[in-house]
Amino acid sequence: MANVSKKSKNSKKAGLTKKSRTLLLSIMSVVIVISIGMAVVFGFKLHLYGKEFTVTLNANGGQVTPVTKVIEFGKEYSLPKATKDGDVFAYWRVGGDYTKVELKGRWTIDKDVTLVAVWQSEVKDNGGGEDWTDNY
């Protein structure tokens, strides 16, 4: 019996105290909660930071230089405006879903993508002499 109690005392010295274990578990819980919170805030896309995506610019009947850009996820970007005779560049949209993409910002698209130029026509109404803009 004496040997058993001696082992218990030695194992307590080598291991963590109850107070230390509680503190360690509390710290681990906070780290887990913060990690989950960051994943929610960043849309579970933390694994994408540092990855590069190719952006192809389709001028939609106009001209743009460059035609492709490589943009790193989560980094600041700047897109050129396209030009087209008789029209004014309005904005870039994501090819198939018509989502507007700003000319500058932080890149959050998580795949290679084609952006299509959207134009505003500058047309004069000769009958009334007023200028009007037609969006399409």
N, C-alpha and C positions, 0 to 999 in steps of 0.2 A: 504494500500500500504506500509506503514511503517513496518508492521509486516513481509511482504514478504522479504523485503531487509534485515531485521534483521536475518531471518532464513538463507538466503543465506550466510551472513557473518559468522554465526555460523557453518554452514556445511562446509565451506572452512577451518575453523580452525580445525575441527575434521578430515577431509579427507586429502589426499595427494595433494600437489601443482602440477601444470602441469609439472614443472621441475622434481619433484620427481617421478611422474608417468612415464615420459619419461625415466628416468634413470632406474627405476624398469623394464620396458618393455625391455630396451636394455640389462640389465643383464639377464633377463629370456630368451631372444633370444640367447644370447651367450651360456647359459647353454644348451639349446635345440640343438644348432648347434654342440656343443662339444659332447653331448650324441649321436647324430646321427652319428657323425664322429667315435666315439669309437665303435658303433655298426657295422659300415661298416668295420673298421679295424679288429675287432675281429670276423668278419663273422656272426654277429647277434647271437653269441653263449655265450653272457655274462651270460645268465641264467644257463649255464652248469658249471661255475666255482664252485668248491667245491663238485661236484657230482662225485661219484666213479663208475668205470666201471670194469667189470671182463674181463681179457685177458686170453684166453686159448691158450696154446702153443702146437701145433701139430708138433712133431719132424719129421714127414714124413719118418718113417722107422728108425729113430735114437733115441737118448735119450736126455731128458732135465729135469732139476730140477730147480725150481718147474714147475709143469704142468700148474698151474694157478697163476695169480697175480691180485691184485686189485690196480688200478691206478686212481688217482684223476685227473680230467680234468684240464688242464692248469699247472699241476705240473711237475717237472722234474721226469724222469723215467729212469730205467736201465733194459735192458732185458738180460737174459743169452744167451750164445751160446749153440746150440745143438751139440751133438757129434754123429758120425756114422763111423763104421769101413770102411776104404777104400775111404771115402769122406771127403771133407773139407766143413765146414759150410760157406755159402756165405752170407745169410741174411734172415730175416723174411719177409714174405709177407702177406697181408691181404687175408684171405681164398679165396673168390670168385673173387676178382678183380685184383689180382697180383700187388697191390700197395706195394712198398718196404717200410718197417718200419726200421728206424735206431735203433741201439742197445741202444743209449742214446739220450735224447732230452726232449722236452716238449710235453706232451700228448695232442693231439687235436682231437682224434677220439671220436665221440660223442655217442657211443653205446657199448654194450658188443661185443667182437669180438674174432674170432679165428685166430691166426697167424700160418702160415705154414712155416716150415723150407725149405729153398732152398739150394741145395747141388751142389758142384763142384766135379766131379770125378777126382781122380788122377790115370791116366792110362799111362803105359809105352808102347811105340811103339817098340816092339822087332826087327822089321825089320830094322829101321834106327837108333835105339838106342837113339832117342830123346824123351824127356818128353813132353807131351802135356796135356792140360786141356780141358775137355768137359763140357760146361755148359748145364744144363737141369733143 
